C-alpha cells in the first residue's frame, strides 16, 4: 500500500483554490467585455487546430499556432480550453491552469475545459480541488458514454490517494547485558539505627545478560480531508529470552488529528499502551496531548507540546500517577552532510515534567524534573543513520525511605542513546530493510537501588506492506 504524500499546505487551500485562483483571469475577462467586444467576436474557427483523431497530437505546434490568436479570442471559451489542453500536454502547468480557468469563467459548463482543469489541478498537487471539479463532471448527464467510465475511474483513483495504509513487521536478534533492568551495583547501602550497612543483592536481583528475540507488528492508516488529516496506528511488540521473568509484551494504539491553519499546524494526539512483564500485566498508560507548530523560516520550525498521561500500575495502586509535560523545541531540515543525497532532519526539545502521585502513599511522593531530547536523521549511501539522545533529571518531593541513604530525597539522572542504521535489503524482497540498533542507558542516582546500566545491540529485518 502507499500513495502520494500531499503536503499539508495543499490541504489548507483545497477548498478555496477554485475561488482564489480565478481572481486574475476574472479581471482580464471583465476588461475584455468592456473594451474589446468587437475584437472578441472576430475569433476565427478553431477546427483546424484540433488534433486529428487516430494520430499523435503535436501539442507544441498547437500551442504555437494558437498564441497569435489571443487578442482576437479573448471572449472565446473554446479558444482557452484548447490552448489550455495544449499547455497541459506540454508541461506548462501554470499557464494551463490560467487558460482553463479563463475558459470556465467564460463558459462554466465547458466540459472539455472541466476535464483538463481537473487533471491540471491534480498534477499541481491540489488533490481536493481536483476531486471537486471531477465530481461536477460525474454529475453531468451529457457526458459521452465512452468517456463517463474513465471520469468515474479517475475519481476513484484520486480518492484512493486520500487514504493510505501500511503494515510493518520487524524481527531482530540481539544481546542485552541487563535483560531484567537490575541495579548496576551488587551491593546496596542500608541505613539501620543511623549506621550504614552493606547488603549483597540476591543473584536473582542482579543483572542477567543474554541473547533475545525482538518482534514487532505495526499498522498505520491515514485519512486526508480538505482541512485536516486523521492518523491511526496500532502495534504489538514482544521480547523473549531465556530469562522468561524479563520477557516483555506491549500493546499500543494511537490517534492523531492534524489541522493546519494558514501557516500554523495544530495536532491533537491521544493513545493508550499496555505493558506485560514476565507474563503479568504491569502497566497501563493513557495520554492526551496538543502540539502546535507556528511558522518558521525555510529550514527550521518551532514546535510546542502540552501533554498529560494517566499511569496505572496493576497490583500496585500506590504507584498510580498523573504526569504532565510541557515542551518547547524545533524541527529543522538541512542539506545532507558527507556529500550524501537527500536531507538531514533534526528535532530537539526541552520539557518540564511533573509527576503527581494519586494514592498519596508512594515512596518519595510527587516528582519534578526536566528532559532534553535530540533526534537526528542523515542519509548514508542508499541507507540512513538515525540517532536519538535523551537526558532526564528528576527529584522526589519527599525522602524516599529511612532505610536507604539516610532517608535522603531521591535524585535521578537518566541518559540514553539510540543509534540505528537502515538499509534496503532487496535480497529479502522489494519492501525489506536491514536494521542495526545500538542502545545504551545510564541511570545515576544518590540511592544505589536506582543505579542502572544497560547496553543492547540487535540486528534484523523490517518488512513493509
N, C-alpha and C positions, 0 to 999 in steps of 0.2 A: 504494500500500500504506500501511499505518499501523495505528493502533488505539489503544485506551485505554492510557494510561500509568499502570499501577497502581504506587503508591508502594512503596518497599522496606519501609516499616513494615507494610504489609498482607501482604507476602510472609513477614515474620517470624512472624506469628501465624496463618498459614493452616492449619497442621496442628493447632494447639491450640485453635482457635476453638470447635469443637464441644464440647470438654470444659469449657473455662473459662467460656464464655458461659452454661452451664446451671446453674451453682452456685446462683445466687439462686432461680430457679424450682424447682430440686430441693428446696431447703429449704422453700419455700412448700407444695409438694405433700406433703412429709413432715408438716408441721403439719396440713394438711388431713386426711390419712389418720388421724392420731392423735386429732384433736379434733372434726372435722366430718363424720363419715361419714354420719350421718343426713341432714344438710342437702344433702350432695353427691348422695345418691341421689334427692333431690327435684327434680333438674333437669328442667324440662319438655321436651316435644318441641320441636325446633328447626326442624321442617319449615316453619312459616310465615315463617321469617326468610330462607330461601334465595331468591335472585333467581329470577324467573320466566323460564324458557328463552325465548329469542326477544325479550326485552325488555331495554332498557338498565337495568343494575343501578344502584340508588341506594344505594351502599355507605355513604354517610354516615348514611343513615337506618337501615341495618342495624346499624352500629356503635352508634348512639344507643339503638336498641331492645335490643341485647344487653347494654349496660353494666349495667342494674339487675339482671341475672340472675347476676352474678358470684358472689355469696355462695351461690347455690343450685347452681352448676355448677362448683365448684372441682375436682371429680374427673371432669369430662366432657372427654375429648379432642376430641369433636366440637365442643363449645362454643368451645374455644380455637382450633381450626382455623378455624372460621367467622369468629370475631371477628378472628383474625389476617389472614384474607383481606380483611376489610373495612378493617382498618387499613392493610394494604399498598396497597390500591387507593385510599386517600385520603391517601397520602403520609406516614402516621405510621410511619416505618420502624423506629424504635427500639421502639415499642410492638408493632409487628407481629412483630419478631424475638422479643420476650419471650413473646408469646401463642403463637406457633408452636412455640417451644421447650417450653413447658408441654404443648402438645398431644402432642408427640413423646415427652416424658417419661412421660406417662400411657399412650400407645399408640404405641410406636416404629414400628409398621407402618402408621400412618395415612397412606395415600397422598396424600390431599388436602393434609395438612399438609406432607408432604415436598415436594410440587410447589411450594407457595408459599414454603416455607422456603428452598429452593434459590434462588428468584428474589430473596427478601429479602436473602440473603447476597450475591448478585451485585450488587444495587443499592447495597449498603453498602460495596462495594469489596473484599469478601472472596472473591476470584475462586476460589482453590483450594479453599476450604471449599465454595463453591457447586458446583464440579465434583465434589467428593467425594459430596455429597448427591445430586446429579443422577445420578451413576454408580450409586448404590444403586437409584434408580428404574428405570434401564435394565435392571438385573439381575433385576427382579421379573418373574414370569411371569403376574401378574394384571392388567397394565395393559390398559385398554380398547384395542381395535385402532385406533381413531381417534386415540388420544392418544399411543401409542408413537412414531410417526414425529416428532411435534412435540418430544417429550422428547429423542429422539436428535439431531434437528436443533439443538436448543438446546445440547446438549453439544458438538456440532461447532463451533457459532458461538463458544461461550465458550472452547473450547480454541484456536481460531484467535487469540484475544487473547493467548495466551502466546507467540506467535511474531510477530515484527514485523520487516519488512524495508523497505529504501529504497535507491533508486538515485539518484545525483545527477550531473548533467552541468553543468560550468561552461565558459564560453567568454568570454575577456576580451581586449581590445585595450589595449596600454599603451605607455608610453615610459620608458626607463631610461637614465640618464646614465652608467652604468658596467656595461654588459652583461657584461663579462669580469672584473669584480671586480679591476681593476688598482689598483696603488698610486696614492694621490692626488697624490704629487709626481712631477714629470717627471724629477727628478734624485735619485740616491742618493749617500750619502756612504760611500766605501770607505776602509778603513784599510790602507795599504801602507807597510811599513817605518816604522811609527809616525807616518806623515803622513796627513792627511785629504785625499782626492781626490774631487771631484765627478764623477759619471758620469751622462751623459744616457741615459735609457732609450730603447731602440729603440721606434719608434712602435707596433709590434705589441704591446708590453707596457704601453702607455699606455691609459687608459680609452677605451672605444668606446661611444658613445651611439647610440640609435636606437629605432625602434618595434619591437614584438614582438607575438606572439600567444601567449596562455597558455591551455591547455586542461587540463581535469581530469575524470576519470571516477572515481566512488567508489561503493562499495556497502557497506551496513551491514545486519547481521542480528542480532536479539536474541531470545533464548530464555529465558523465565521458568520457574523451578521454585519449589516451595514455600519453599525455604530459600536459594536462590541465583539468580543471573542470569548468562547467558553472552552476551557481546558479541563479534561478529566484524566486522571491517572490512577492506577492501582498496581500494587506489586506484592510479591511473596518472596522472601529471602530466607535462606537457611544456611547454617554452617554445622557440619558434623565432623567429629573426630573420634579418636579412641577414648578421649576423656568425655564420656557421654554426659557428665554432670555440667559441662560447659557448652553443650550444644545449644544453638540459637535458632529460633524461628520467629520471623517478624512479618506481620501483615500491615499494609498501609494503603490508604486511599486519600486522594486529594482532589480539590476542585478550585479552579482559578477563574475569575471573571475579570477580563481586561476591557477597560473602557477608555479609549483615547478621547481627549477633549482639546481641540486645536493642537497646540504643540505639547500639551501635557499628556500624561498617561496615568490612569488610576488602575489599581489591581486589588481586587478583593480575593483573599485566599483563605481556605479552610481545609482541615484534614484531620484524620484520626489514624493512630497506629497502635498496634498491639504487639507486645513482646513476650515470647515464651523463652524461658531459660532452664535448661536441664529437664525439659519435659513438663514444666509447670508454668502457669501464667504468672508473669512477674509485673507487668506494667501496661497501662493504657493511657495514652495521651491524646487529647483533642485540642486543636488550636484554631484561632481566628486572627487574621491579620489584614492590614491595609497598607499597600505600598503606593507611593507617589513618586513620579518621575517628572520634574519640571523641565523646561527647555534647557539645553546646554549648548556648547559650541560644537564644531564639526567632529571633534574627537571624543569628548567626554560629556557625560550627562549625570547630574546629581541623582541620588537615589535615597529615599527615606522610607522607613518601615516602622509601624507600630503593631505589636502582636501580643496576644495573651494565650497561654496554654494551661489547661487543667491537667494535672498529673495525679493519677490514681495508681497506687501500689497495692496489688491484690494480696490480702492476708496481712498487710502492714499499714493499716489506716492512719497510723501516726505519722507516716511519711507523706501523705497526700498534701498537695500544694498547688498554688496558682502562681505561675511565673509570667511576668510581663517583661517586654523587651522593646526598647526604643533605639533605632539605628539611624545613622547618617553615613552616607558614603557616596560612591560614584561608580559608573560603568564607562570604560574607555575602550577605544578601538584604534589601534595604531598599525602602521605597516610592519610586516613580519621582520624579525631580525635574522641574521646569518644568511642573508640573500635568499631567504625562502619565499615562495609564492604564498599569497594569501595575506591574512591579517592576524595580528596577535590581539587578544582580548584580555583586559584587566578589570577586575572588580575589587573593591575594598570597602570596608565599613567598620565603624566603631559603634558598639552597642552598650547601653546601660541595662543591667539586669537586676531584677528584683524578684525573689522567690519567697512567697509568704506561705507559711505552714497553716493548714486548715484545722488540724486537730489541736494545735497549741501545745502538744507534748513531744514534739520532735526534738531530738538531741541537737543542740546548737541553735534552736529557734529559727527565726527568719534569716535569710541570707541576702546580701547585697554584693554587687560586683560589676565588672565590665568585661567586654570581649572585643578583640581585634581580629578581623578576618581579611584574608587576602587571597584572591584566586587569579590564576594566570594560565592562558592557553596560547600555544605557539605552534605553527606548522613546522614539521620537521620531515623533510623528504616527502614521501607520499603518505606520511602519518602525521601525528600530532603529539605533543607533550603537554601534559596538564599538571599544574601544581596548586596545592591548597595549603595555606598556612593559617593556623588559628592559635590564639593565646587567650585564655580566660583566667581572670582573677576574681576570687570570691572570698567573702569573710562572713562568718556567722555573727548573729547578733547577741548570742549568749554563750557562756562557757559550754564546751561540748560534753565533758564528763570529768568528774572528780578523780577517776581512775587513770586518766590519760593526761600527760604533760601538765601536771599540777593544776588541773582544771582551767587550762588556757582556752581562750577563744580560738576556734579553728580558722586557719587561713590556708587557702589552696591556690596554687598556680598550676594551670594545666596547659600544656602546649602540645600540638600535634602537627605533623607534616604528612601530606599525601602526595606522592609523585606517581603519575600514570603515563604510560606510553601506549598509544593506539595506532595500529597499522592494518590496512586491509589485508585479509588473508584469503585471497581468491581461490587458493587450492582447496579450501573447505566450502566454497560456494561464493557466489557473487555478493551476498549480503553478510558475509562473515568478517569479523575483525579480531585481530590478535591484541590481547591486553596484557600488560605487565604492570603490577602495582607494588609500590613500596610504601609502607605505613610505619610511622614511629610516633609513639606517645610518651610524654614525660610529664608526670604529675608530682609536684613537690608540695609538701605540707609541713607545718610545725608539729603535726601529730603523725607518728610513724605509720599508723594503720592506713593512712591515705597517701603514702608514697608509692607510686606505681610507674613502672617502666614496661613498655610493650613495643615489640618490633615484629612486623609481619611483612612477608614477601609472597606474592602469588602471581600466577600466570595462567591464562586460559583463553577461551574464545567467547565472543559475543555474536549472536545471530539476530538479525532484524528482518521482520516480515511485514 
